[in-house]
Amino acid sequence: MKKHLVVLTGAGISAESGIKTFRDADGLWEGHDVMEVATPEGFLANPTLVLEFYNQRRRQLFEVEPNSAHYDLAALENEFKVSIITQNVDDLHERAGSSDVTHLHGELLKSRSIINDEEFYDCKMDINLGDVCPKGHQLRPHIVWFGEAVPMIEKAAEVCETADILLIIGTSMQVYPAAGLIHYVPKDIPIYFIDPKPSMQSKGNLNVIAESATVGMRKVISLITS
Ligand code: APR
């Protein structure tokens, strides 16, 4: 039986594809205060700005491609049962060919109405004020904003409980509950953490690889494959 490789990814894995991470030096996300564009309060205060912000993120998505770290993860399915849990709202894991991807923080290519957070619609175009779902309610991006519940977290925790290896790539591990998933994997399984500016140090079963995602993946592959 294949070993179960659970992978937790953050913005850093998509950085080499050209998508900016959140916590860059200036504390802004593409020039915006995160509270302005990624909270329900921000949306209430200025829905046009928030919709346009995510419209830009969605348009950018069509201009970027998966990088070798995304492709390496997809290829690992030949040897492992790979479950990816991502904090990213892009679709680069899916485009690279990964078959089991759980999005903790939503997906840019889906929308939902402002009153129903359980029904999703495919969304490849801009969302504008006045665009409504089939039931007549304003659409918003399917993004889990700060202060909102993270519905997929329970499923993700269950996935972690059956891990044989945990691989963490490109996340500041600052945002909960996602960062807390590391506590759900069985005690003493090998944990690899790839990040050029890692927020944790190697200790016990935790092996920190201070590299970019693409370089770090090559190293991890040589460590975990036969
Ligand atoms: N390869 C790997 N990691 C990288 C690279 C790279 N080329 N470049 C940067 N990084 C790392 C940074 O060192 C940092 O640790 O990626 C991490 C990005 O951290 P954040 O910007 O905080 O992104 P993330 O951890 O995914 O944020 C979590 O916060 O804003 C919310 O909902 C949003 O999902 C997001 C969540």
Residues whose N, C-alpha, C, O or C-beta is under 5 A from the ligand:
A	BS01	APR	G10 A11 G12 I13 A15 E16 T21 F22 R23 Q87 N88 H105 V144 G170 T171 S172 M173 V175 I194 D195 P196 K197 E211 S212 A213
